[in-house]
Amino acid sequence: MFEILPESKGRRIYVKAEGRLTDADYKALVPRLETAIRENGPIRLLVDMVEFEGWSPLAAWDDLLFGLRHWNDFERMALIGDKRWEEAVAKAMDALTKGEVRRFPAAERGTAHAWIEET
């Protein structure tokens, strides 16, 4: 499940990913992200992945397609989590998007928020 967090505003979107993500989760989230992109231009996205457990196969495909369609629409992306594979995901996403992608350990959540907020 994705939860849009209350600090989201304008081009700064804060999301919490929990459990195993499904196609339905992406169908609910993607229109909100696309609206933010359409209204504000490139967005800054923070994804809290601490309670994230992975994707269903179709959800992984949804994630890849969204990223490819919008590779130019991210200014910054912060991934928060402590799993080793998340660092590899951040590096791959950084190579596939025009914006900058960083992974932050959960203990550095405040640093991740500050990085998304800085002007």
N, C-alpha and C positions, 0 to 999 in steps of 0.2 A: 504494500500500500504506500502511496505517496501522500504526504500531508504538506500543503502549502502553509508555511509558518506566518504568524501575524506580522513579523517585521518586514515582510515583502512589500515593496512599494516601487512603482514606476518600473525602471529597468533593473532593479535589484530584486531578485527572486530567491527566496530561502525555502528549501524543500527538505523534508525528512523522509527517507526511504526506510520502510520497515518490512521485515519478513521477506518472502519470496514474491517478487513482482510478476504481475500477469499482464496479458494483453489489455485487459479491462483497465488496469491501473494506468497504462500509457494512453489509452483512449480518453481517460479523464484528465490527465495532466497536459498532454500535448496541445490541445486547444488553448489552454491558459498561457502556456509559454509562447505560442504563436501570436496570441493577442498582445502580449507584452512586447514581443519583437516588432509587430506591426505598428504599435502605438509609440514605441520608444527607440527603435533602432536596436543595435547590438545590446544584449543584456549581460548582466553579471549574475551568475548563478552559483549558489552555495547549496551543496547536497550533503546532508548529514547521513552518513552511511553506517553509523555505529551499530544499528540494529538491523541492517540489511543482510539478507541471507542468500541472495542470488536472484536469477531470472528464470522464468519458464522459457522454453525455446522460442516461442513466439514473442515474448516480451524482449528477449535479447535482440531479436530481429527488429522489433519496433524501435529499440534504442539506437541500433546501428543506422537504420533508415533516417530517423530524426536527426541524428548527428551529421549524416552526409548531406541531408537536405539543407541543414542550417549551419554548416561549417563556418560560414562567414558572419553568423549572427551572435557570436559570443565574444564579449570583450574580455571577460575573466570568468573562470570557473574554479571554485574551491570544493574539493572533496574532503570530507572529514571522516576519518576512520583509522582503525589500528591494524587492519589485516594487511599482510605483505602484498598480496595480489593487487590491492588498491593502488599501490605506487606504480605498478606496471600499467594499470588502466589509465592512471593520470598521465603517464608519459605517452601512451598511445593516443589518448585524446588530445594531448598538447600537439602532437604531430599532425593530427587530422583536422584541427580547427585553426582558424586565423587568430583567435584570442589566446590568452595565456591560461594554462591549466596547472594547478598546484594541488598536492595532497597534504593535508595537515593531520597530525595525530589528534585524537580526541582531547588530549590534555592541552592542545593549542587552539581550541575552538574560538577563543577570543581573538587570537591572531588572525584566524581565517575570516571572521566577521570584519575585523578592522581592514583587512586586505580588500575585501569586497566593497567596503564603504569608502575607502580612501579616494580622494579626487586627484 
